[in-house]
Amino acid sequence: MEISSSTEGRKALIIGSGIGGLCAAIALQRAGWRVNLFDKTPSRSEAGAGIVLAANAVKVLRKLGVAEKVLAHGVPVGKAEIRTRDGKLLVDLPTKKQAELYGTPSYLIYRASLQSVLDEQLEMESRVQFNKRLVEWEQDGDKVTALFEDGTKQSGDVLIGADGLHSTVRELMMNGGDPLRYSGYTAYRGISVFQDNRYIEEIGGGFEAWGAGKRFGYSHLGQGRIYWFAAINSREGSPNSIPSGARKQSVLRHFQGWYRPIEAVIEATEDSSILNHDIYDRKPLRTWCEGRVTLLGDSAHPMLPNLGQGGAQAMEDSLVLAECLSMGSDNVASALLTYEHNRIPRTTRVVRQSRRMGRLVQIESALGVGMRNLLLRSLPGDFQANRLRWLLGYEH
């Protein structure tokens, strides 16, 4: 990305230091912008789970100059099976063919490791400032000012809301009138040290097992670790009813008798490290901008995790946003409109497709499960490799 003389001395305020905020900071730094990055949390948390870096995400990391460092901490996905609850093979995804088609395999990486590598790319001025909770912003024709709960304020040329599903920036922009949409299921996520000779770390990847209203995923995270997740149809708020120390037993009850090694890998996980939360998205917006303020990643387009694209779409946003802000125009508001014009059609499609995919994988009726499984068995390999070309083959 070329540095325009018009970007010299210009400053971006980024609210939120997750994957999207960090990638936006790196992209803007490379384009010659000064960056201030703020986060409401007290510090960077080591808690978390695995995250898929599909081909489109890897391409963004390459353009940001960090792919080699990031992927050194990840594991290529060499095996990707879909099985029934009792282990019958439905699909053996052609991962090698997909890697050839899209120029790279997908990777799985520990979220905290990804954030650590991205953190290391920040210049001193851009280092995350924690305990900075945004309460309001003010803007005029020349600048935008962020006001924080601790009474401090910072001014810049643009304010970027990258503060996630419960975005304060989005809430202020929408005047609070933008409800979450419950997916219909809750998720458990865990990491354990575990081995199974059918799924070896040298190959990477693993499987998903799909049942009636439930599914379980198992994949290598590196260093002998397995990342697993479970999605279970349930009433909204069900995680609140699980007492402390009972998450492991709760998820084990749901997957009793399922395909080996599901119960064993759950048993190998410390209860205190298991995450459990309801899954939400929001209805896609028609605009993300208000003057010098815009949204990015889950703040702009929170999506269900069924396509593994939450992080990837935030990365794509960051690259396009930095490019639009560095095209030589002094009109920040106009650049932000160009950014959303480029991104909204694509991210809206991903949000909608992720929700449709959720309806397929979380089917509860026996008839629906039978028809789904029959369909999966009948799909030819070439179709499986090409069906997400619009998504994974994208390169800005």
C-alpha positions as a printed Julia matrix, in Angstrom:
396×3 Matrix{Float64}:
   0.0     0.0    0.0
   1.48    3.3   -1.06
   1.7     6.15   1.44
  -0.06    9.25   0.19
   1.35   12.62   1.16
  -2.16   13.58   2.28
  -2.07   10.95   5.06
   1.06   12.3    6.74
   0.25   13.47  10.26
  -3.34   12.24  10.1
  -4.58   10.32  13.11
  -7.08    7.5   13.52
  -8.82    6.67  16.8
  -9.67    2.96  17.0
 -12.08    1.8   19.69
 -11.54   -1.9   20.41
  -8.35   -3.96  20.2
  -9.62   -7.3   18.95
  -8.56   -8.8   15.65
 -10.32   -6.15  13.57
  -8.98   -3.21  15.56
  -5.42   -4.56  15.49
  -5.5    -5.27  11.75
  -6.93   -1.8   11.09
  -4.13   -0.25  13.15
  -1.48   -2.18  11.21
  -3.02   -1.34   7.84
  -3.28    2.36   8.69
   0.28    2.45  10.04
   1.5     0.99   6.75
  -0.44    3.71   4.94
   1.28    6.47   6.92
  -1.38    7.22   9.52
  -0.81    7.79  13.22
  -3.01    5.48  15.28
  -4.37    5.57  18.83
  -5.94    2.27  19.93
  -8.28    2.09  22.95
  -9.91   -0.81  24.79
 -12.36   -0.79  27.7
 -10.92   -3.96  29.29
  -8.24   -3.76  32.01
  -5.72   -5.85  30.05
  -5.31   -8.39  27.28
  -6.97  -11.65  28.36
  -5.33  -15.03  27.7
  -8.73  -16.73  27.8
 -10.17  -17.66  24.46
 -10.51  -20.34  21.86
  -9.36  -21.32  18.41
 -10.07  -19.28  15.3
 -10.05  -20.41  11.68
  -7.97  -18.42   9.22
  -9.49  -19.32   5.87
  -7.8   -18.52   2.56
  -9.27  -15.02   2.33
  -7.94  -14.19   5.81
  -4.47  -15.51   4.96
  -4.41  -13.27   1.87
  -5.12  -10.2    4.02
  -2.38  -11.16   6.47
   0.04  -11.42   3.56
  -0.83   -7.9    2.43
  -0.36   -6.66   5.99
   3.1    -8.24   6.03
   2.37  -10.51   9.02
   1.31  -13.82   7.46
   4.58  -15.65   8.06
   4.69  -14.67  11.74
   1.03  -15.47  12.34
   0.95  -18.8   10.53
   4.03  -19.99  12.43
   1.68  -20.17  15.45
  -1.1   -21.99  13.59
  -1.77  -25.47  12.21
  -2.84  -26.11   8.6
  -6.22  -27.81   8.27
  -5.3   -31.01   6.44
  -8.39  -33.03   7.33
 -11.98  -31.79   7.45
 -14.64  -34.45   7.88
 -18.35  -34.2    8.56
 -19.8   -37.24  10.36
 -23.06  -38.33  11.92
 -23.45  -38.36  15.7
 -22.32  -42.0   15.77
 -19.36  -41.44  13.44
 -20.57  -42.44   9.98
 -18.72  -40.4    7.37
 -20.9   -37.92   5.45
 -18.26  -35.73   3.79
 -14.48  -35.8    3.53
 -13.81  -32.26   2.37
 -11.12  -31.97  -0.35
  -8.76  -29.77   1.68
  -5.78  -30.33  -0.64
  -7.81  -29.35  -3.71
  -9.15  -26.28  -1.9
  -5.62  -25.22  -0.92
  -4.53  -25.49  -4.56
  -7.62  -23.64  -5.74
  -7.33  -20.74  -3.29
  -3.54  -20.55  -2.99
  -3.29  -21.58   0.67
  -4.76  -24.04   3.16
  -6.91  -22.84   6.01
  -5.22  -22.62   9.41
  -6.4   -22.94  12.98
  -4.72  -20.7   15.55
  -5.23  -19.87  19.2
  -6.93  -16.48  19.3
  -4.58  -15.13  21.99
  -1.55  -16.11  19.88
  -2.96  -14.29  16.85
  -3.62  -11.16  18.9
  -0.13  -11.32  20.43
   1.54  -11.4   17.01
  -0.63   -8.51  15.79
   0.11   -6.54  18.98
   3.83   -6.86  18.27
   3.44   -5.06  14.93
   2.15   -1.87  16.53
   4.36    1.19  16.75
   4.9     2.65  20.21
   2.28    5.38  19.75
  -0.23    2.76  18.59
   0.09    0.44  21.59
  -3.27   -0.39  23.13
  -4.45    1.91  25.9
  -6.54   -0.22  28.27
  -9.24    0.86  30.75
 -10.53    3.39  28.2
 -14.31    3.08  28.05
 -15.89    5.29  25.39
 -18.97    7.19  26.51
 -19.5     9.66  23.64
 -17.95   11.3   20.64
 -18.16   14.79  19.18
 -17.26   15.82  15.65
 -17.08   18.85  13.43
 -15.79   19.49   9.93
 -12.15   19.14  10.95
 -11.92   16.42  13.6
 -13.68   13.86  15.78
 -13.16   13.65  19.55
 -13.61   10.53  21.69
 -14.72   11.12  25.29
 -13.9     8.42  27.83
 -15.41    7.43  31.15
 -12.24    8.45  33.02
 -12.75   12.06  31.89
 -10.01   12.06  29.24
 -10.52   12.8   25.57
  -8.63   12.24  22.32
  -9.1    13.89  18.95
  -8.31   12.6   15.49
  -9.32   12.65  11.85
 -11.43    9.48  11.99
 -12.97    7.28  14.7
 -13.3     3.56  13.96
 -15.6     1.38  16.03
 -14.01   -2.07  16.25
 -15.45   -2.89  19.65
 -17.29   -6.09  18.83
 -20.77   -7.53  19.14
 -21.73   -5.19  22.02
 -20.25   -2.13  20.31
 -20.57    1.18  22.14
 -19.77    3.01  18.91
 -22.62    1.26  17.1
 -24.99    1.85  20.01
 -24.24    5.58  19.97
 -24.6     5.71  16.2
 -27.93    3.84  16.29
 -29.22    5.58  19.43
 -29.53    2.19  21.09
 -32.23    0.91  18.73
 -30.47   -2.06  17.18
 -31.34   -5.36  18.92
 -29.32   -8.58  18.91
 -30.79  -11.59  17.09
 -30.55  -14.87  18.99
 -29.41  -17.81  16.85
 -31.44  -20.43  18.69
 -28.39  -22.21  20.1
 -25.73  -21.9   22.74
 -22.04  -22.74  22.32
 -19.44  -24.47  24.46
 -15.76  -24.07  23.58
 -12.74  -25.75  25.1
  -9.05  -26.53  24.63
  -7.42  -29.69  25.94
  -4.22  -31.69  25.56
  -5.38  -34.82  23.77
  -4.32  -37.42  21.19
  -6.24  -39.68  18.85
  -4.37  -41.76  16.28
  -7.04  -41.17  13.64
  -6.45  -37.41  13.79
  -2.75  -36.67  14.0
  -1.22  -33.23  14.45
   1.1   -33.64  11.46
  -1.96  -33.59   9.18
  -3.97  -31.11  11.23
  -7.67  -30.4   11.15
 -10.23  -32.88  12.39
 -13.99  -33.38  12.13
 -17.46  -32.13  12.9
 -20.21  -34.5   14.05
 -23.78  -33.39  13.27
 -26.85  -34.69  15.07
 -30.37  -33.42  15.7
 -30.13  -29.87  17.03
 -26.54  -30.48  18.14
 -23.07  -30.59  16.59
 -19.54  -30.99  17.81
 -16.25  -29.84  16.25
 -12.72  -31.13  16.94
  -9.52  -29.72  15.43
  -5.78  -29.5   16.09
  -4.47  -26.28  17.59
  -0.78  -27.25  17.79
   1.51  -28.28  20.66
  -0.63  -31.34  21.35
  -3.73  -29.24  21.96
  -7.22  -29.82  20.57
  -9.75  -27.03  20.15
 -13.34  -28.24  20.36
 -16.74  -26.6   20.22
 -20.33  -27.69  20.68
 -23.47  -25.95  19.41
 -26.72  -26.97  21.1
 -30.24  -25.75  20.37
 -31.6   -24.2   23.56
 -33.6   -21.37  25.06
 -31.92  -17.99  25.16
 -30.14  -17.43  28.47
 -29.53  -21.12  29.21
 -25.81  -20.59  30.09
 -26.93  -18.5   33.07
 -28.61  -21.56  34.6
 -25.41  -23.66  34.68
 -23.74  -23.4   38.11
 -20.03  -22.74  38.45
 -17.98  -25.89  37.94
 -20.74  -27.75  36.09
 -20.02  -26.87  32.46
 -18.09  -30.05  31.68
 -20.86  -32.3   33.01
 -23.47  -30.22  31.2
 -21.83  -30.64  27.79
 -21.02  -34.31  28.46
 -24.72  -35.03  29.04
 -25.52  -33.65  25.61
 -22.94  -35.82  23.81
 -23.18  -39.09  25.69
 -22.73  -41.98  23.23
 -21.57  -39.77  20.35
 -18.66  -40.52  18.04
 -15.42  -41.35  19.8
 -13.35  -39.27  20.78
 -15.95  -36.6   21.68
 -16.59  -37.59  25.29
 -12.9   -38.25  25.91
 -11.73  -34.85  24.68
 -14.38  -33.11  26.8
 -13.26  -35.14  29.83
  -9.67  -34.03  29.2
 -10.65  -30.35  29.47
 -10.46  -28.33  32.7
 -13.98  -27.25  33.62
 -12.8   -23.74  34.52
 -11.45  -23.22  30.99
 -14.68  -24.16  29.18
 -16.49  -21.18  27.69
 -20.28  -21.21  27.37
 -22.39  -18.46  25.83
 -25.39  -17.86  23.6
 -24.72  -17.06  19.93
 -26.04  -13.87  18.33
 -25.83  -11.76  15.23
 -27.56   -8.55  14.15
 -29.62   -7.55  11.16
 -27.29   -6.1    8.48
 -27.11   -2.31   8.34
 -27.52   -0.18   5.24
 -24.87    2.27   6.41
 -21.95    2.1    8.84
 -20.89    5.72   8.79
 -21.76    8.99  10.48
 -19.46   11.76   9.29
 -15.96   10.88  10.49
 -17.12    7.8   12.42
 -17.4     4.28  11.01
 -17.69    0.65  12.07
 -15.56   -2.41  11.39
 -15.76   -6.16  12.03
 -18.35   -7.42  14.53
 -19.3    -3.83  15.33
 -20.49   -3.44  11.74
 -21.66   -6.93  10.78
 -21.75   -9.47  13.63
 -22.36  -12.9   12.13
 -23.01  -16.43  13.3
 -19.87  -18.61  13.29
 -21.15  -21.22  10.84
 -18.87  -20.16   7.97
 -15.89  -19.37  10.2
 -15.71  -15.85   8.79
 -16.04  -13.39  11.68
 -12.32  -12.68  11.97
 -11.7   -12.93   8.23
 -14.33  -10.32   7.37
 -12.9    -7.95   9.99
  -9.48   -8.39   8.38
 -10.89   -7.64   4.93
 -12.6    -4.54   6.36
  -9.32   -3.26   7.76
  -7.5    -3.53   4.44
 -10.26   -1.83   2.44
 -10.76    0.9    5.05
  -7.07    1.8    5.11
  -6.98    1.89   1.32
 -10.04    4.16   1.12
  -8.62    6.53   3.73
  -5.3     6.73   1.88
  -6.41    7.38  -1.68
  -5.3    11.0   -1.57
  -8.59   12.68  -0.71
  -8.8    15.02   2.29
 -12.52   14.23   2.62
 -12.66   11.56   5.34
 -16.45   11.29   5.29
 -16.38   10.61   1.54
 -13.67    7.97   2.0
 -15.78    6.23   4.65
 -18.75    6.13   2.29
 -16.51    4.5   -0.34
 -15.41    1.96   2.26
 -18.95    0.95   3.19
 -20.0     0.91  -0.47
 -17.22   -1.63  -1.08
 -17.88   -3.76   1.98
 -21.6    -3.81   2.85
 -22.8    -6.0   -0.07
 -20.2    -8.68   0.68
 -20.54   -8.73   4.46
 -24.34   -8.72   4.22
 -24.14  -11.81   2.05
 -21.85  -13.52   4.59
 -24.18  -12.64   7.5
 -27.17  -14.08   5.64
 -25.37  -17.18   4.43
 -24.05  -17.86   7.95
 -27.59  -17.73   9.3
 -28.87  -20.06   6.54
 -26.03  -22.48   7.28
 -27.06  -22.48  10.93
 -30.57  -23.59  10.02
 -29.1   -26.53   8.07
 -26.59  -27.73  10.65
 -28.91  -27.31  13.66
 -31.94  -29.12  12.21
 -33.84  -30.98  14.95
 -36.41  -33.19  13.19
 -35.47  -36.76  12.29
 -36.81  -36.26   8.76
 -34.8   -33.08   8.3
 -31.61  -34.71   9.63
 -32.08  -37.67   7.28
 -32.59  -35.45   4.23
 -29.6   -33.26   5.17
 -27.33  -36.25   5.57
 -28.48  -37.76   2.28
 -27.74  -34.47   0.53
 -24.26  -34.23   2.04
 -23.37  -37.76   0.95
 -24.4   -37.0   -2.62
 -22.27  -33.88  -3.14
 -19.38  -34.44  -5.61
 -15.86  -33.42  -4.57
 -15.54  -30.68  -7.2
 -18.73  -29.05  -5.93
 -17.46  -29.17  -2.36
 -14.17  -27.55  -3.38
 -15.82  -24.79  -5.4
 -19.01  -23.97  -3.51
 -17.35  -21.25  -1.4
 -15.23  -19.77  -4.17
 -17.1   -16.47  -3.81
 -16.04  -16.37  -0.15
 -12.61  -18.0    0.14
 -11.35  -16.98  -3.3
 -11.91  -13.28  -2.64
  -8.92  -10.97  -2.83
  -9.18   -7.2   -2.68
